[in-house]
Amino acid sequence: MSLGITIVSHVPVYDTALIEGAYTAASLIQAGVGLDEIEAQLKPLTIKD
């Protein structure tokens, strides 16, 4: 019996505004967007370099 659990081996952390960054990333993941595009969308939300 499979529980549908996926193990993630890499969790990136971004210095972005918390709510806006989380909402943006979650929306893009739900839409099936790749990591490169997600990172491009998060770049303008970066609060420190």
Buried (B, 14 or more C-beta within 10 A) or exposed (E): EEEEEEEEEEEEEBEBBEEEBEEBBEEBEEEEBEEEEBEEBBEEBEEEE
